[in-house]
Amino acid sequence: MGSREFAQMPSGAHDMALAIEILSPVNALTQTQTSLTLLIERAASGDTAAFEQIMIHSQQRVMAMTWRMLGNEADARDASQEVFLRVYKHLGRFKQDQDFFAWLYRITVNVCRDLAKKRQHQSNRFTSLTADTNEAALAVTAGQEDAEEALIHTQQRQLITRAMATLPEKERASIVLRDVEGLPTDEVARIMNSSPTTVRSQISSARKKIKIYCEQYLRRKERSQ
């Protein structure tokens, strides 16, 4: 069921980072909402070709999200496969008045939670390929910076990665959905089966923790020099 598409997905941290930077949530889907609706209707009726088209247009989003949540390529690929198996299984329950990608993100978050519970040791290896301590994703193209600046940005990403690894699961998911994926707070709340107030609190807490972690790390580094 579309396994060949997964085989063609980028392999390795560098290629995946490049794919995520190039492909933003805004331009990931090239078809109109009407076309997507028709594809969903056809896929729900058993049209596997239509489902493969849905998967082709959404698999990069899913892979990026699972990578950020789970922290390594192997688990991200396993989770992505499971996401689309669940989508295929439950597509008949999807309501056309729903936002498809919000529904997809909800499934993705649930799959990542299930996999993380089975592999608790992975929680300390969380990797966020693009994250920022403020309200936007940190995305830097090395080709547009000189070598020194590119190195600084790489070190910043690595530091934020370690900081994100210390966050509780719900705070991590909330900040990824809000700050990296760029979803509205209300949408994040629906995906998380929570309230906007709770999500805002989780995001605020996550940002503070990331800031504190980075400051403490830099102070320790200065003292050691």
C-alpha positions in Angstrom: 0.0 0.0 0.0 2.2 2.7 -1.3 5.4 1.3 0.3 7.4 2.4 -2.7 6.7 6.0 -1.9 8.3 5.5 1.5 11.3 3.9 -0.1 11.8 7.1 -2.2 11.7 9.4 0.8 14.9 11.2 1.8 17.3 9.2 3.9 19.7 10.7 6.5 19.5 13.7 8.7 20.9 16.1 6.1 18.5 15.1 3.3 15.5 15.1 5.7 16.4 18.5 7.1 16.6 19.9 3.5 13.3 18.3 2.6 11.6 19.9 5.7 13.1 23.3 5.1 12.0 23.3 1.5 8.5 21.8 2.1 6.4 24.0 4.4 2.9 23.3 5.6 1.6 26.0 3.3 2.8 24.5 0.0 2.8 20.8 0.9 -0.5 20.2 -0.9 -0.6 21.4 -4.5 -4.2 20.3 -5.2 -7.2 22.4 -4.3 -9.5 21.5 -1.4 -12.1 20.3 -3.9 -9.7 17.9 -5.4 -8.6 16.6 -2.0 -12.3 16.1 -1.1 -12.8 14.0 -4.2 -9.7 12.0 -3.5 -10.9 11.3 0.0 -14.3 10.2 -1.2 -12.8 7.9 -3.8 -10.3 6.5 -1.3 -13.0 5.8 1.3 -14.8 3.8 -1.4 -11.8 1.6 -1.9 -9.9 3.4 -4.6 -6.3 2.6 -3.8 -4.9 4.9 -6.5 -6.8 7.8 -4.9 -5.4 6.9 -1.5 -1.9 6.8 -2.9 -2.4 10.3 -4.2 -3.4 11.5 -0.7 -0.4 9.8 0.8 2.0 11.3 -1.8 0.8 14.8 -1.0 0.9 14.4 2.8 3.7 11.9 3.6 6.3 14.6 3.9 4.3 16.4 6.6 3.8 13.1 8.4 7.4 12.1 8.2 8.6 15.5 9.5 6.1 15.5 12.4 7.0 11.9 13.4 10.7 12.7 13.2 10.3 15.7 15.5 8.3 13.8 17.9 10.4 10.6 18.0 13.8 11.8 17.2 15.2 9.3 14.8 14.7 8.2 11.2 13.9 4.5 11.9 11.1 5.3 14.4 9.8 8.1 12.3 9.5 5.8 9.3 7.8 3.1 11.4 5.4 5.7 12.8 4.7 7.1 9.4 3.8 3.7 8.0 1.4 3.2 11.0 -0.2 6.6 10.5 -1.2 5.8 6.9 -2.4 2.3 7.9 -4.7 4.0 10.4 -5.8 6.7 7.9 -6.6 4.0 5.4 -8.5 2.0 8.0 -10.5 4.9 9.4 -10.9 7.1 6.3 -14.6 6.1 6.1 -15.1 7.9 9.4 -13.6 11.2 8.2 -16.2 13.9 7.9 -16.0 16.2 4.9 -16.6 19.3 7.1 -13.4 18.4 9.0 -10.0 19.8 8.2 -8.2 16.8 6.7 -4.7 17.8 7.9 -5.9 18.5 11.4 -7.4 15.0 11.4 -4.1 13.7 10.0 -2.1 15.4 12.7 -4.3 14.0 15.4 -3.6 10.5 14.2 0.1 11.3 13.9 0.3 12.5 17.5 -1.5 9.4 18.7 0.7 7.1 16.8 3.8 8.8 18.1 2.5 8.5 21.7 1.8 4.8 21.2 5.2 4.2 19.8 6.9 6.3 22.5 5.2 4.2 25.2 6.6 1.0 23.6 10.1 2.5 23.3 10.5 4.6 26.4 14.3 4.9 26.0 13.7 6.9 22.8 12.2 9.8 24.8 15.7 11.1 25.6 16.7 11.0 21.9 14.1 13.5 20.7 15.2 15.4 17.7 13.5 18.6 16.4 15.0 19.4 13.0 13.5 22.8 13.0 12.4 24.6 16.2 12.6 28.0 17.7 12.2 29.3 21.2 9.9 32.1 20.0 7.0 31.8 17.6 8.6 30.5 14.4 10.5 27.6 13.2 14.3 27.9 13.0 15.2 27.1 9.5 18.6 28.0 8.1 19.9 27.2 4.6 23.7 26.8 4.9 24.2 27.7 1.3 22.9 31.2 2.1 25.3 31.8 5.0 29.0 31.8 5.2 30.7 28.9 6.9 31.0 30.6 10.3 27.4 31.7 10.5 26.3 28.2 9.2 28.2 26.6 12.0 26.7 28.9 14.6 23.2 28.1 13.4 24.0 24.4 13.4 25.1 24.6 17.0 22.0 26.6 17.9 19.8 23.9 16.4 21.7 21.2 18.2 21.3 23.1 21.5 17.5 23.6 21.0 17.3 19.9 20.1 18.7 18.9 23.5 16.5 21.4 25.2 13.4 20.0 23.5 14.3 16.5 24.6 13.8 17.5 28.2 10.2 18.7 27.7 7.2 16.6 28.8 5.4 14.9 25.9 2.4 17.2 25.8 4.5 20.3 25.9 6.7 18.9 23.2 3.8 18.1 20.9 2.1 21.4 21.6 5.1 23.5 20.7 5.9 21.4 17.6 2.3 21.8 16.3 2.2 25.5 17.2 5.7 26.9 16.5 7.0 24.4 14.0 3.9 23.4 12.0 2.4 26.9 12.5 -1.1 25.7 13.4 -3.4 28.1 15.3 -3.7 27.5 19.0 -7.4 26.5 18.7 -6.5 23.8 16.2 -3.6 22.5 18.3 -6.1 22.2 21.2 -8.5 20.1 19.1 -5.7 17.9 17.9 -4.5 17.4 21.5 -8.0 17.0 22.8 -7.3 19.9 25.2 -8.4 23.5 25.6 -6.7 26.6 24.1 -5.9 27.8 27.6 -4.1 24.6 28.4 -2.2 24.6 25.1 -1.1 28.2 25.6 0.1 27.3 29.1 2.0 24.3 27.7 3.6 26.3 25.0 4.6 29.1 27.4 6.1 26.6 29.8 7.9 24.9 27.0 9.4 28.1 25.7 10.6 29.1 29.2 12.2 25.7 29.8 14.0 25.9 26.4 15.2 29.4 27.2 16.4 28.4 30.7 18.1 25.2 29.3 20.0 27.2 26.7 21.0 29.9 29.1 22.3 27.4 31.6 24.2 25.5 28.9 25.9 28.7 27.7 26.8 29.8 31.2 28.4 26.4 31.8 30.3 26.6 28.5 31.6 30.1 29.4 32.8 28.9 32.9 34.6 25.9 31.3 36.6 28.1 28.9 
